[in-house]
């Protein structure tokens, strides 16, 4: 991808980002997943989850509609430990 600023309205909320040199798309591209890579060690990914795996005590998974509050879902997931979300301040 060419260096510059990019914006997507496919995600809610919409997102924008700026790329430097040498970034490439990760395949396959889809309407709900977008990934970028720079070299072998730098990558970033975005997802617009439509489905979710509901945790169960039996170890089997149950697919359900994704919640509107994905951050809250991660924070209250019984098998994950999370920290409070942080907002990056602009320099």
PyMOL Python script that loads the backbone (N, CA, C, O; Angstrom):
from pymol import cmd

cmd.read_pdbstr("""\
ATOM      1  N   UNK A   1       0.850  -1.173   0.000  1.00  0.00           N
ATOM      2  CA  UNK A   1       0.000   0.000   0.000  1.00  0.00           C
ATOM      3  C   UNK A   1       0.892   1.231   0.000  1.00  0.00           C
ATOM      4  O   UNK A   1       2.008   1.212   0.519  1.00  0.00           O
ATOM      5  N   UNK A   2       0.391   2.273  -0.577  1.00  0.00           N
ATOM      6  CA  UNK A   2       1.164   3.506  -0.643  1.00  0.00           C
ATOM      7  C   UNK A   2       1.102   4.235   0.703  1.00  0.00           C
ATOM      8  O   UNK A   2       0.078   4.190   1.385  1.00  0.00           O
ATOM      9  N   UNK A   3       2.187   4.901   1.084  1.00  0.00           N
ATOM     10  CA  UNK A   3       2.151   5.698   2.303  1.00  0.00           C
ATOM     11  C   UNK A   3       1.070   6.765   2.213  1.00  0.00           C
ATOM     12  O   UNK A   3       0.827   7.319   1.141  1.00  0.00           O
ATOM     13  N   UNK A   4       0.426   7.051   3.329  1.00  0.00           N
ATOM     14  CA  UNK A   4      -0.607   8.080   3.346  1.00  0.00           C
ATOM     15  C   UNK A   4      -1.680   7.772   4.361  1.00  0.00           C
ATOM     16  O   UNK A   4      -1.541   6.851   5.166  1.00  0.00           O
ATOM     17  N   UNK A   5      -2.757   8.546   4.323  1.00  0.00           N
ATOM     18  CA  UNK A   5      -3.861   8.379   5.260  1.00  0.00           C
ATOM     19  C   UNK A   5      -4.993   7.615   4.590  1.00  0.00           C
ATOM     20  O   UNK A   5      -5.331   7.865   3.433  1.00  0.00           O
ATOM     21  N   UNK A   6      -5.570   6.684   5.332  1.00  0.00           N
ATOM     22  CA  UNK A   6      -6.665   5.856   4.836  1.00  0.00           C
ATOM     23  C   UNK A   6      -7.844   5.955   5.796  1.00  0.00           C
ATOM     24  O   UNK A   6      -7.671   6.192   6.991  1.00  0.00           O
ATOM     25  N   UNK A   7      -9.047   5.769   5.253  1.00  0.00           N
ATOM     26  CA  UNK A   7     -10.269   5.850   6.052  1.00  0.00           C
ATOM     27  C   UNK A   7     -11.238   4.779   5.570  1.00  0.00           C
ATOM     28  O   UNK A   7     -11.327   4.501   4.374  1.00  0.00           O
ATOM     29  N   UNK A   8     -11.968   4.176   6.516  1.00  0.00           N
ATOM     30  CA  UNK A   8     -12.970   3.173   6.172  1.00  0.00           C
ATOM     31  C   UNK A   8     -14.270   3.486   6.896  1.00  0.00           C
ATOM     32  O   UNK A   8     -14.274   3.765   8.095  1.00  0.00           O
ATOM     33  N   UNK A   9     -15.361   3.436   6.166  1.00  0.00           N
ATOM     34  CA  UNK A   9     -16.693   3.600   6.748  1.00  0.00           C
ATOM     35  C   UNK A   9     -17.365   2.245   6.968  1.00  0.00           C
ATOM     36  O   UNK A   9     -18.485   2.182   7.474  1.00  0.00           O
ATOM     37  N   UNK A  10     -16.674   1.146   6.584  1.00  0.00           N
ATOM     38  CA  UNK A  10     -17.230  -0.193   6.741  1.00  0.00           C
ATOM     39  C   UNK A  10     -17.336  -0.597   8.203  1.00  0.00           C
ATOM     40  O   UNK A  10     -18.197  -1.399   8.566  1.00  0.00           O
ATOM     41  N   UNK A  11     -16.470  -0.049   9.039  1.00  0.00           N
ATOM     42  CA  UNK A  11     -16.452  -0.393  10.450  1.00  0.00           C
ATOM     43  C   UNK A  11     -17.244   0.632  11.240  1.00  0.00           C
ATOM     44  O   UNK A  11     -17.354   1.793  10.846  1.00  0.00           O
ATOM     45  N   UNK A  12     -17.796   0.186  12.362  1.00  0.00           N
ATOM     46  CA  UNK A  12     -18.561   1.085  13.215  1.00  0.00           C
ATOM     47  C   UNK A  12     -17.975   1.040  14.618  1.00  0.00           C
ATOM     48  O   UNK A  12     -18.057  -0.009  15.258  1.00  0.00           O
ATOM     49  N   UNK A  13     -17.389   2.115  15.131  1.00  0.00           N
ATOM     50  CA  UNK A  13     -17.290   3.413  14.469  1.00  0.00           C
ATOM     51  C   UNK A  13     -16.285   3.352  13.324  1.00  0.00           C
ATOM     52  O   UNK A  13     -15.457   2.443  13.266  1.00  0.00           O
ATOM     53  N   UNK A  14     -16.360   4.318  12.417  1.00  0.00           N
ATOM     54  CA  UNK A  14     -15.446   4.346  11.285  1.00  0.00           C
ATOM     55  C   UNK A  14     -14.018   4.488  11.796  1.00  0.00           C
ATOM     56  O   UNK A  14     -13.801   4.917  12.930  1.00  0.00           O
ATOM     57  N   UNK A  15     -13.052   4.133  10.971  1.00  0.00           N
ATOM     58  CA  UNK A  15     -11.665   4.236  11.400  1.00  0.00           C
ATOM     59  C   UNK A  15     -10.830   4.919  10.347  1.00  0.00           C
ATOM     60  O   UNK A  15     -11.160   4.902   9.161  1.00  0.00           O
ATOM     61  N   UNK A  16      -9.745   5.521  10.792  1.00  0.00           N
ATOM     62  CA  UNK A  16      -8.769   6.101   9.879  1.00  0.00           C
ATOM     63  C   UNK A  16      -7.388   5.805  10.444  1.00  0.00           C
ATOM     64  O   UNK A  16      -7.222   5.640  11.652  1.00  0.00           O
ATOM     65  N   UNK A  17      -6.402   5.740   9.562  1.00  0.00           N
ATOM     66  CA  UNK A  17      -5.037   5.456   9.978  1.00  0.00           C
ATOM     67  C   UNK A  17      -4.083   5.998   8.937  1.00  0.00           C
ATOM     68  O   UNK A  17      -4.463   6.236   7.790  1.00  0.00           O
ATOM     69  N   UNK A  18      -2.848   6.189   9.343  1.00  0.00           N
ATOM     70  CA  UNK A  18      -1.802   6.696   8.457  1.00  0.00           C
ATOM     71  C   UNK A  18      -0.712   5.625   8.354  1.00  0.00           C
ATOM     72  O   UNK A  18      -0.282   5.065   9.362  1.00  0.00           O
ATOM     73  N   UNK A  19      -0.277   5.350   7.131  1.00  0.00           N
ATOM     74  CA  UNK A  19       0.769   4.361   6.888  1.00  0.00           C
ATOM     75  C   UNK A  19       2.049   5.032   6.423  1.00  0.00           C
ATOM     76  O   UNK A  19       2.024   6.005   5.670  1.00  0.00           O
ATOM     77  N   UNK A  20       3.171   4.489   6.888  1.00  0.00           N
ATOM     78  CA  UNK A  20       4.474   4.863   6.364  1.00  0.00           C
ATOM     79  C   UNK A  20       4.820   3.932   5.208  1.00  0.00           C
ATOM     80  O   UNK A  20       3.926   3.364   4.582  1.00  0.00           O
ATOM     81  N   UNK A  21       6.100   3.774   4.922  1.00  0.00           N
ATOM     82  CA  UNK A  21       6.556   2.934   3.811  1.00  0.00           C
ATOM     83  C   UNK A  21       6.484   1.448   4.156  1.00  0.00           C
ATOM     84  O   UNK A  21       6.557   1.063   5.323  1.00  0.00           O
ATOM     85  N   UNK A  22       6.343   0.636   3.139  1.00  0.00           N
ATOM     86  CA  UNK A  22       6.502  -0.824   3.191  1.00  0.00           C
ATOM     87  C   UNK A  22       5.373  -1.596   3.865  1.00  0.00           C
ATOM     88  O   UNK A  22       5.616  -2.709   4.333  1.00  0.00           O
ATOM     89  N   UNK A  23       4.158  -1.072   3.940  1.00  0.00           N
ATOM     90  CA  UNK A  23       3.030  -1.813   4.494  1.00  0.00           C
ATOM     91  C   UNK A  23       2.302  -2.538   3.367  1.00  0.00           C
ATOM     92  O   UNK A  23       2.139  -1.993   2.275  1.00  0.00           O
ATOM     93  N   UNK A  24       1.862  -3.777   3.637  1.00  0.00           N
ATOM     94  CA  UNK A  24       1.106  -4.554   2.657  1.00  0.00           C
ATOM     95  C   UNK A  24      -0.155  -5.112   3.298  1.00  0.00           C
ATOM     96  O   UNK A  24      -0.225  -5.283   4.515  1.00  0.00           O
ATOM     97  N   UNK A  25      -1.162  -5.398   2.454  1.00  0.00           N
ATOM     98  CA  UNK A  25      -2.404  -6.031   2.934  1.00  0.00           C
ATOM     99  C   UNK A  25      -2.144  -7.481   3.287  1.00  0.00           C
ATOM    100  O   UNK A  25      -1.358  -8.161   2.627  1.00  0.00           O
ATOM    101  N   UNK A  26      -2.808  -7.950   4.330  1.00  0.00           N
ATOM    102  CA  UNK A  26      -2.803  -9.372   4.629  1.00  0.00           C
ATOM    103  C   UNK A  26      -4.005  -9.997   3.924  1.00  0.00           C
ATOM    104  O   UNK A  26      -5.122  -9.494   4.040  1.00  0.00           O
ATOM    105  N   UNK A  27      -3.784 -11.074   3.205  1.00  0.00           N
ATOM    106  CA  UNK A  27      -4.879 -11.739   2.503  1.00  0.00           C
ATOM    107  C   UNK A  27      -5.505 -12.769   3.419  1.00  0.00           C
ATOM    108  O   UNK A  27      -4.822 -13.208   4.345  1.00  0.00           O
ATOM    109  N   UNK A  28      -6.706 -13.180   3.246  1.00  0.00           N
ATOM    110  CA  UNK A  28      -7.661 -12.676   2.267  1.00  0.00           C
ATOM    111  C   UNK A  28      -8.380 -11.441   2.796  1.00  0.00           C
ATOM    112  O   UNK A  28      -8.571 -11.285   4.002  1.00  0.00           O
ATOM    113  N   UNK A  29      -8.774 -10.570   1.874  1.00  0.00           N
ATOM    114  CA  UNK A  29      -9.549  -9.399   2.256  1.00  0.00           C
ATOM    115  C   UNK A  29     -11.018  -9.787   2.368  1.00  0.00           C
ATOM    116  O   UNK A  29     -11.506 -10.620   1.604  1.00  0.00           O
ATOM    117  N   UNK A  30     -11.715  -9.186   3.317  1.00  0.00           N
ATOM    118  CA  UNK A  30     -13.140  -9.449   3.508  1.00  0.00           C
ATOM    119  C   UNK A  30     -13.792  -8.178   4.030  1.00  0.00           C
ATOM    120  O   UNK A  30     -13.099  -7.253   4.453  1.00  0.00           O
ATOM    121  N   UNK A  31     -15.109  -8.126   4.002  1.00  0.00           N
ATOM    122  CA  UNK A  31     -15.809  -6.920   4.449  1.00  0.00           C
ATOM    123  C   UNK A  31     -15.757  -6.747   5.961  1.00  0.00           C
ATOM    124  O   UNK A  31     -15.996  -5.646   6.459  1.00  0.00           O
ATOM    125  N   UNK A  32     -15.448  -7.815   6.706  1.00  0.00           N
ATOM    126  CA  UNK A  32     -15.435  -7.715   8.165  1.00  0.00           C
ATOM    127  C   UNK A  32     -14.054  -7.872   8.793  1.00  0.00           C
ATOM    128  O   UNK A  32     -13.928  -7.828  10.017  1.00  0.00           O
ATOM    129  N   UNK A  33     -13.008  -8.056   7.970  1.00  0.00           N
ATOM    130  CA  UNK A  33     -11.647  -8.233   8.483  1.00  0.00           C
ATOM    131  C   UNK A  33     -10.686  -7.471   7.586  1.00  0.00           C
ATOM    132  O   UNK A  33     -10.801  -7.500   6.360  1.00  0.00           O
ATOM    133  N   UNK A  34      -9.735  -6.786   8.214  1.00  0.00           N
ATOM    134  CA  UNK A  34      -8.732  -6.037   7.460  1.00  0.00           C
ATOM    135  C   UNK A  34      -7.419  -6.136   8.220  1.00  0.00           C
ATOM    136  O   UNK A  34      -7.373  -5.848   9.416  1.00  0.00           O
ATOM    137  N   UNK A  35      -6.355  -6.539   7.543  1.00  0.00           N
ATOM    138  CA  UNK A  35      -5.063  -6.669   8.194  1.00  0.00           C
ATOM    139  C   UNK A  35      -3.953  -6.078   7.369  1.00  0.00           C
ATOM    140  O   UNK A  35      -4.004  -6.092   6.139  1.00  0.00           O
ATOM    141  N   UNK A  36      -2.933  -5.549   8.051  1.00  0.00           N
ATOM    142  CA  UNK A  36      -1.767  -4.953   7.412  1.00  0.00           C
ATOM    143  C   UNK A  36      -0.502  -5.527   8.038  1.00  0.00           C
ATOM    144  O   UNK A  36      -0.486  -5.887   9.215  1.00  0.00           O
ATOM    145  N   UNK A  37       0.557  -5.608   7.236  1.00  0.00           N
ATOM    146  CA  UNK A  37       1.840  -6.109   7.729  1.00  0.00           C
ATOM    147  C   UNK A  37       2.957  -5.229   7.194  1.00  0.00           C
ATOM    148  O   UNK A  37       2.913  -4.751   6.060  1.00  0.00           O
ATOM    149  N   UNK A  38       3.967  -5.028   8.049  1.00  0.00           N
ATOM    150  CA  UNK A  38       5.193  -4.356   7.628  1.00  0.00           C
ATOM    151  C   UNK A  38       6.349  -5.259   8.033  1.00  0.00           C
ATOM    152  O   UNK A  38       6.646  -5.404   9.219  1.00  0.00           O
ATOM    153  N   UNK A  39       6.993  -5.860   7.055  1.00  0.00           N
ATOM    154  CA  UNK A  39       8.060  -6.804   7.342  1.00  0.00           C
ATOM    155  C   UNK A  39       7.515  -8.062   7.995  1.00  0.00           C
ATOM    156  O   UNK A  39       6.367  -8.442   7.766  1.00  0.00           O
ATOM    157  N   UNK A  40       8.346  -8.711   8.814  1.00  0.00           N
ATOM    158  CA  UNK A  40       7.951  -9.965   9.455  1.00  0.00           C
ATOM    159  C   UNK A  40       7.443  -9.779  10.886  1.00  0.00           C
ATOM    160  O   UNK A  40       6.823 -10.686  11.441  1.00  0.00           O
ATOM    161  N   UNK A  41       7.697  -8.622  11.484  1.00  0.00           N
ATOM    162  CA  UNK A  41       7.381  -8.483  12.905  1.00  0.00           C
ATOM    163  C   UNK A  41       6.308  -7.456  13.224  1.00  0.00           C
ATOM    164  O   UNK A  41       5.830  -7.422  14.358  1.00  0.00           O
ATOM    165  N   UNK A  42       5.913  -6.627  12.285  1.00  0.00           N
ATOM    166  CA  UNK A  42       4.897  -5.615  12.559  1.00  0.00           C
ATOM    167  C   UNK A  42       3.623  -5.934  11.808  1.00  0.00           C
ATOM    168  O   UNK A  42       3.643  -6.164  10.599  1.00  0.00           O
ATOM    169  N   UNK A  43       2.507  -5.947  12.533  1.00  0.00           N
ATOM    170  CA  UNK A  43       1.222  -6.153  11.892  1.00  0.00           C
ATOM    171  C   UNK A  43       0.141  -5.536  12.750  1.00  0.00           C
ATOM    172  O   UNK A  43       0.318  -5.329  13.951  1.00  0.00           O
ATOM    173  N   UNK A  44      -0.992  -5.242  12.110  1.00  0.00           N
ATOM    174  CA  UNK A  44      -2.158  -4.724  12.809  1.00  0.00           C
ATOM    175  C   UNK A  44      -3.389  -5.270  12.089  1.00  0.00           C
ATOM    176  O   UNK A  44      -3.393  -5.423  10.868  1.00  0.00           O
ATOM    177  N   UNK A  45      -4.428  -5.558  12.862  1.00  0.00           N
ATOM    178  CA  UNK A  45      -5.638  -6.087  12.265  1.00  0.00           C
ATOM    179  C   UNK A  45      -6.880  -5.437  12.856  1.00  0.00           C
ATOM    180  O   UNK A  45      -6.883  -5.006  14.010  1.00  0.00           O
ATOM    181  N   UNK A  46      -7.921  -5.372  12.060  1.00  0.00           N
ATOM    182  CA  UNK A  46      -9.209  -4.825  12.471  1.00  0.00           C
ATOM    183  C   UNK A  46     -10.275  -5.842  12.118  1.00  0.00           C
ATOM    184  O   UNK A  46     -10.180  -6.509  11.088  1.00  0.00           O
ATOM    185  N   UNK A  47     -11.283  -5.967  12.956  1.00  0.00           N
ATOM    186  CA  UNK A  47     -12.388  -6.867  12.650  1.00  0.00           C
ATOM    187  C   UNK A  47     -13.712  -6.233  13.042  1.00  0.00           C
ATOM    188  O   UNK A  47     -13.799  -5.509  14.034  1.00  0.00           O
ATOM    189  N   UNK A  48     -14.715  -6.507  12.272  1.00  0.00           N
ATOM    190  CA  UNK A  48     -16.082  -6.076  12.550  1.00  0.00           C
ATOM    191  C   UNK A  48     -16.865  -7.362  12.798  1.00  0.00           C
ATOM    192  O   UNK A  48     -17.548  -7.869  11.908  1.00  0.00           O
ATOM    193  N   UNK A  49     -16.755  -7.880  14.019  1.00  0.00           N
ATOM    194  CA  UNK A  49     -17.296  -9.203  14.347  1.00  0.00           C
ATOM    195  C   UNK A  49     -18.814  -9.242  14.198  1.00  0.00           C
ATOM    196  O   UNK A  49     -19.519  -8.365  14.696  1.00  0.00           O
ATOM    197  N   UNK A  50     -19.301 -10.254  13.515  1.00  0.00           N
ATOM    198  CA  UNK A  50     -20.734 -10.469  13.347  1.00  0.00           C
ATOM    199  C   UNK A  50     -21.231 -11.587  14.251  1.00  0.00           C
ATOM    200  O   UNK A  50     -22.389 -11.593  14.668  1.00  0.00           O
ATOM    201  N   UNK A  51     -20.348 -12.532  14.549  1.00  0.00           N
ATOM    202  CA  UNK A  51     -20.684 -13.667  15.398  1.00  0.00           C
ATOM    203  C   UNK A  51     -19.694 -13.752  16.548  1.00  0.00           C
ATOM    204  O   UNK A  51     -18.629 -13.134  16.524  1.00  0.00           O
ATOM    205  N   UNK A  52     -20.063 -14.520  17.542  1.00  0.00           N
ATOM    206  CA  UNK A  52     -19.297 -14.609  18.770  1.00  0.00           C
ATOM    207  C   UNK A  52     -19.410 -16.045  19.277  1.00  0.00           C
ATOM    208  O   UNK A  52     -20.398 -16.725  19.000  1.00  0.00           O
ATOM    209  N   UNK A  53     -18.422 -16.501  20.004  1.00  0.00           N
ATOM    210  CA  UNK A  53     -18.495 -17.809  20.643  1.00  0.00           C
ATOM    211  C   UNK A  53     -18.831 -17.602  22.107  1.00  0.00           C
ATOM    212  O   UNK A  53     -18.047 -17.012  22.850  1.00  0.00           O
ATOM    213  N   UNK A  54     -19.991 -18.083  22.524  1.00  0.00           N
ATOM    214  CA  UNK A  54     -20.416 -17.956  23.915  1.00  0.00           C
ATOM    215  C   UNK A  54     -19.669 -18.994  24.744  1.00  0.00           C
ATOM    216  O   UNK A  54     -19.671 -20.177  24.404  1.00  0.00           O
ATOM    217  N   UNK A  55     -19.022 -18.556  25.842  1.00  0.00           N
ATOM    218  CA  UNK A  55     -18.295 -19.525  26.672  1.00  0.00           C
ATOM    219  C   UNK A  55     -19.255 -20.492  27.351  1.00  0.00           C
ATOM    220  O   UNK A  55     -20.352 -20.109  27.759  1.00  0.00           O
ATOM    221  N   UNK A  56     -18.838 -21.737  27.468  1.00  0.00           N
ATOM    222  CA  UNK A  56     -19.640 -22.749  28.158  1.00  0.00           C
ATOM    223  C   UNK A  56     -18.761 -23.473  29.166  1.00  0.00           C
ATOM    224  O   UNK A  56     -17.534 -23.430  29.068  1.00  0.00           O
ATOM    225  N   UNK A  57     -19.365 -24.119  30.108  1.00  0.00           N
ATOM    226  CA  UNK A  57     -18.603 -24.868  31.114  1.00  0.00           C
ATOM    227  C   UNK A  57     -18.187 -26.243  30.606  1.00  0.00           C
ATOM    228  O   UNK A  57     -17.354 -26.901  31.228  1.00  0.00           O
ATOM    229  N   UNK A  58     -18.754 -26.690  29.484  1.00  0.00           N
ATOM    230  CA  UNK A  58     -18.444 -28.024  28.962  1.00  0.00           C
ATOM    231  C   UNK A  58     -17.263 -28.029  27.992  1.00  0.00           C
ATOM    232  O   UNK A  58     -16.770 -29.095  27.624  1.00  0.00           O
ATOM    233  N   UNK A  59     -16.809 -26.849  27.579  1.00  0.00           N
ATOM    234  CA  UNK A  59     -15.713 -26.777  26.616  1.00  0.00           C
ATOM    235  C   UNK A  59     -16.186 -26.762  25.176  1.00  0.00           C
ATOM    236  O   UNK A  59     -15.384 -26.536  24.269  1.00  0.00           O
ATOM    237  N   UNK A  60     -17.478 -27.000  24.941  1.00  0.00           N
ATOM    238  CA  UNK A  60     -18.014 -26.895  23.593  1.00  0.00           C
ATOM    239  C   UNK A  60     -18.310 -25.424  23.316  1.00  0.00           C
ATOM    240  O   UNK A  60     -18.486 -24.639  24.248  1.00  0.00           O
ATOM    241  N   UNK A  61     -18.365 -25.058  22.068  1.00  0.00           N
ATOM    242  CA  UNK A  61     -18.636 -23.659  21.749  1.00  0.00           C
ATOM    243  C   UNK A  61     -20.014 -23.501  21.137  1.00  0.00           C
ATOM    244  O   UNK A  61     -20.512 -24.383  20.438  1.00  0.00           O
ATOM    245  N   UNK A  62     -20.611 -22.370  21.414  1.00  0.00           N
ATOM    246  CA  UNK A  62     -21.928 -22.038  20.893  1.00  0.00           C
ATOM    247  C   UNK A  62     -21.810 -20.691  20.184  1.00  0.00           C
ATOM    248  O   UNK A  62     -21.424 -19.694  20.795  1.00  0.00           O
ATOM    249  N   UNK A  63     -22.144 -20.666  18.894  1.00  0.00           N
ATOM    250  CA  UNK A  63     -22.056 -19.427  18.118  1.00  0.00           C
ATOM    251  C   UNK A  63     -23.322 -18.611  18.335  1.00  0.00           C
ATOM    252  O   UNK A  63     -24.437 -19.113  18.188  1.00  0.00           O
ATOM    253  N   UNK A  64     -23.129 -17.334  18.690  1.00  0.00           N
ATOM    254  CA  UNK A  64     -24.241 -16.414  18.901  1.00  0.00           C
ATOM    255  C   UNK A  64     -23.930 -15.102  18.182  1.00  0.00           C
ATOM    256  O   UNK A  64     -22.798 -14.869  17.759  1.00  0.00           O
ATOM    257  N   UNK A  65     -24.945 -14.253  18.050  1.00  0.00           N
ATOM    258  CA  UNK A  65     -24.741 -12.941  17.430  1.00  0.00           C
ATOM    259  C   UNK A  65     -23.795 -12.121  18.303  1.00  0.00           C
ATOM    260  O   UNK A  65     -23.917 -12.135  19.528  1.00  0.00           O
ATOM    261  N   UNK A  66     -22.861 -11.410  17.688  1.00  0.00           N
ATOM    262  CA  UNK A  66     -21.884 -10.607  18.430  1.00  0.00           C
ATOM    263  C   UNK A  66     -22.586  -9.483  19.187  1.00  0.00           C
ATOM    264  O   UNK A  66     -23.533  -8.886  18.675  1.00  0.00           O
ATOM    265  N   UNK A  67     -22.128  -9.194  20.400  1.00  0.00           N
ATOM    266  CA  UNK A  67     -22.737  -8.100  21.166  1.00  0.00           C
ATOM    267  C   UNK A  67     -22.356  -6.747  20.583  1.00  0.00           C
ATOM    268  O   UNK A  67     -21.327  -6.619  19.919  1.00  0.00           O
ATOM    269  N   UNK A  68     -23.184  -5.738  20.831  1.00  0.00           N
ATOM    270  CA  UNK A  68     -22.862  -4.386  20.363  1.00  0.00           C
ATOM    271  C   UNK A  68     -21.655  -3.822  21.101  1.00  0.00           C
ATOM    272  O   UNK A  68     -20.877  -3.063  20.525  1.00  0.00           O
ATOM    273  N   UNK A  69     -21.492  -4.186  22.370  1.00  0.00           N
ATOM    274  CA  UNK A  69     -20.384  -3.689  23.179  1.00  0.00           C
ATOM    275  C   UNK A  69     -19.299  -4.763  23.274  1.00  0.00           C
ATOM    276  O   UNK A  69     -19.244  -5.516  24.247  1.00  0.00           O
ATOM    277  N   UNK A  70     -18.434  -4.827  22.254  1.00  0.00           N
ATOM    278  CA  UNK A  70     -17.378  -5.844  22.249  1.00  0.00           C
ATOM    279  C   UNK A  70     -16.355  -5.608  23.354  1.00  0.00           C
ATOM    280  O   UNK A  70     -15.827  -6.570  23.912  1.00  0.00           O
ATOM    281  N   UNK A  71     -16.065  -4.356  23.682  1.00  0.00           N
ATOM    282  CA  UNK A  71     -15.122  -4.078  24.761  1.00  0.00           C
ATOM    283  C   UNK A  71     -15.669  -4.655  26.069  1.00  0.00           C
ATOM    284  O   UNK A  71     -14.947  -5.316  26.815  1.00  0.00           O
ATOM    285  N   UNK A  72     -16.944  -4.400  26.335  1.00  0.00           N
ATOM    286  CA  UNK A  72     -17.577  -4.954  27.528  1.00  0.00           C
ATOM    287  C   UNK A  72     -17.574  -6.469  27.526  1.00  0.00           C
ATOM    288  O   UNK A  72     -17.396  -7.095  28.571  1.00  0.00           O
ATOM    289  N   UNK A  73     -17.772  -7.065  26.355  1.00  0.00           N
ATOM    290  CA  UNK A  73     -17.753  -8.523  26.238  1.00  0.00           C
ATOM    291  C   UNK A  73     -16.385  -9.059  26.653  1.00  0.00           C
ATOM    292  O   UNK A  73     -16.298 -10.019  27.419  1.00  0.00           O
ATOM    293  N   UNK A  74     -15.315  -8.439  26.147  1.00  0.00           N
ATOM    294  CA  UNK A  74     -13.970  -8.868  26.528  1.00  0.00           C
ATOM    295  C   UNK A  74     -13.723  -8.651  28.021  1.00  0.00           C
ATOM    296  O   UNK A  74     -13.124  -9.501  28.681  1.00  0.00           O
ATOM    297  N   UNK A  75     -14.182  -7.511  28.557  1.00  0.00           N
ATOM    298  CA  UNK A  75     -13.953  -7.206  29.965  1.00  0.00           C
ATOM    299  C   UNK A  75     -14.654  -8.185  30.896  1.00  0.00           C
ATOM    300  O   UNK A  75     -14.158  -8.451  31.991  1.00  0.00           O
ATOM    301  N   UNK A  76     -15.797  -8.727  30.483  1.00  0.00           N
ATOM    302  CA  UNK A  76     -16.565  -9.610  31.355  1.00  0.00           C
ATOM    303  C   UNK A  76     -16.505 -11.083  30.960  1.00  0.00           C
ATOM    304  O   UNK A  76     -17.219 -11.909  31.528  1.00  0.00           O
ATOM    305  N   UNK A  77     -15.665 -11.409  30.000  1.00  0.00           N
ATOM    306  CA  UNK A  77     -15.513 -12.800  29.575  1.00  0.00           C
ATOM    307  C   UNK A  77     -14.889 -13.598  30.716  1.00  0.00           C
ATOM    308  O   UNK A  77     -13.861 -13.190  31.256  1.00  0.00           O
ATOM    309  N   UNK A  78     -15.492 -14.734  31.097  1.00  0.00           N
ATOM    310  CA  UNK A  78     -15.002 -15.473  32.268  1.00  0.00           C
ATOM    311  C   UNK A  78     -13.623 -16.104  32.094  1.00  0.00           C
ATOM    312  O   UNK A  78     -12.979 -16.453  33.083  1.00  0.00           O
ATOM    313  N   UNK A  79     -13.158 -16.256  30.847  1.00  0.00           N
ATOM    314  CA  UNK A  79     -11.869 -16.902  30.621  1.00  0.00           C
ATOM    315  C   UNK A  79     -10.785 -15.941  30.153  1.00  0.00           C
ATOM    316  O   UNK A  79      -9.717 -16.382  29.728  1.00  0.00           O
ATOM    317  N   UNK A  80     -11.037 -14.632  30.223  1.00  0.00           N
ATOM    318  CA  UNK A  80     -10.048 -13.632  29.825  1.00  0.00           C
ATOM    319  C   UNK A  80      -9.777 -12.670  30.965  1.00  0.00           C
ATOM    320  O   UNK A  80     -10.668 -12.360  31.756  1.00  0.00           O
ATOM    321  N   UNK A  81      -8.549 -12.203  31.044  1.00  0.00           N
ATOM    322  CA  UNK A  81      -8.205 -11.157  32.002  1.00  0.00           C
ATOM    323  C   UNK A  81      -7.829  -9.926  31.182  1.00  0.00           C
ATOM    324  O   UNK A  81      -6.938  -9.990  30.334  1.00  0.00           O
ATOM    325  N   UNK A  82      -8.507  -8.810  31.434  1.00  0.00           N
ATOM    326  CA  UNK A  82      -8.266  -7.597  30.659  1.00  0.00           C
ATOM    327  C   UNK A  82      -7.944  -6.428  31.581  1.00  0.00           C
ATOM    328  O   UNK A  82      -8.208  -6.471  32.783  1.00  0.00           O
ATOM    329  N   UNK A  83      -7.372  -5.390  30.996  1.00  0.00           N
ATOM    330  CA  UNK A  83      -7.130  -4.126  31.687  1.00  0.00           C
ATOM    331  C   UNK A  83      -8.150  -3.116  31.203  1.00  0.00           C
ATOM    332  O   UNK A  83      -8.817  -3.335  30.191  1.00  0.00           O
ATOM    333  N   UNK A  84      -8.276  -2.008  31.921  1.00  0.00           N
ATOM    334  CA  UNK A  84      -9.183  -0.950  31.496  1.00  0.00           C
ATOM    335  C   UNK A  84      -8.719  -0.402  30.141  1.00  0.00           C
ATOM    336  O   UNK A  84      -7.515  -0.290  29.910  1.00  0.00           O
ATOM    337  N   UNK A  85      -9.649  -0.058  29.244  1.00  0.00           N
ATOM    338  CA  UNK A  85      -9.249   0.512  27.951  1.00  0.00           C
ATOM    339  C   UNK A  85      -8.537   1.843  28.155  1.00  0.00           C
ATOM    340  O   UNK A  85      -8.856   2.596  29.076  1.00  0.00           O
ATOM    341  N   UNK A  86      -7.577   2.120  27.292  1.00  0.00           N
ATOM    342  CA  UNK A  86      -6.838   3.371  27.352  1.00  0.00           C
ATOM    343  C   UNK A  86      -7.047   4.125  26.054  1.00  0.00           C
ATOM    344  O   UNK A  86      -7.132   3.528  24.981  1.00  0.00           O
ATOM    345  N   UNK A  87      -7.130   5.437  26.161  1.00  0.00           N
ATOM    346  CA  UNK A  87      -7.233   6.286  24.987  1.00  0.00           C
ATOM    347  C   UNK A  87      -5.861   6.883  24.724  1.00  0.00           C
ATOM    348  O   UNK A  87      -5.270   7.516  25.598  1.00  0.00           O
ATOM    349  N   UNK A  88      -5.364   6.677  23.523  1.00  0.00           N
ATOM    350  CA  UNK A  88      -4.061   7.230  23.173  1.00  0.00           C
ATOM    351  C   UNK A  88      -4.221   8.724  22.908  1.00  0.00           C
ATOM    352  O   UNK A  88      -5.063   9.142  22.114  1.00  0.00           O
ATOM    353  N   UNK A  89      -3.416   9.500  23.572  1.00  0.00           N
ATOM    354  CA  UNK A  89      -3.474  10.947  23.381  1.00  0.00           C
ATOM    355  C   UNK A  89      -2.596  11.342  22.211  1.00  0.00           C
ATOM    356  O   UNK A  89      -1.516  10.787  22.008  1.00  0.00           O
ATOM    357  N   UNK A  90      -3.076  12.310  21.446  1.00  0.00           N
ATOM    358  CA  UNK A  90      -2.275  12.811  20.322  1.00  0.00           C
ATOM    359  C   UNK A  90      -1.148  13.670  20.853  1.00  0.00           C
ATOM    360  O   UNK A  90      -1.357  14.456  21.778  1.00  0.00           O
ATOM    361  N   UNK A  91       0.059  13.537  20.280  1.00  0.00           N
ATOM    362  CA  UNK A  91       1.213  14.323  20.749  1.00  0.00           C
ATOM    363  C   UNK A  91       1.059  15.808  20.459  1.00  0.00           C
ATOM    364  O   UNK A  91       1.944  16.596  20.792  1.00  0.00           O
TER     365      UNK A  91
END
""", "prot")
cmd.dss("prot")
cmd.show_as("cartoon", "prot")
cmd.util.cbc("prot")
cmd.orient("prot")
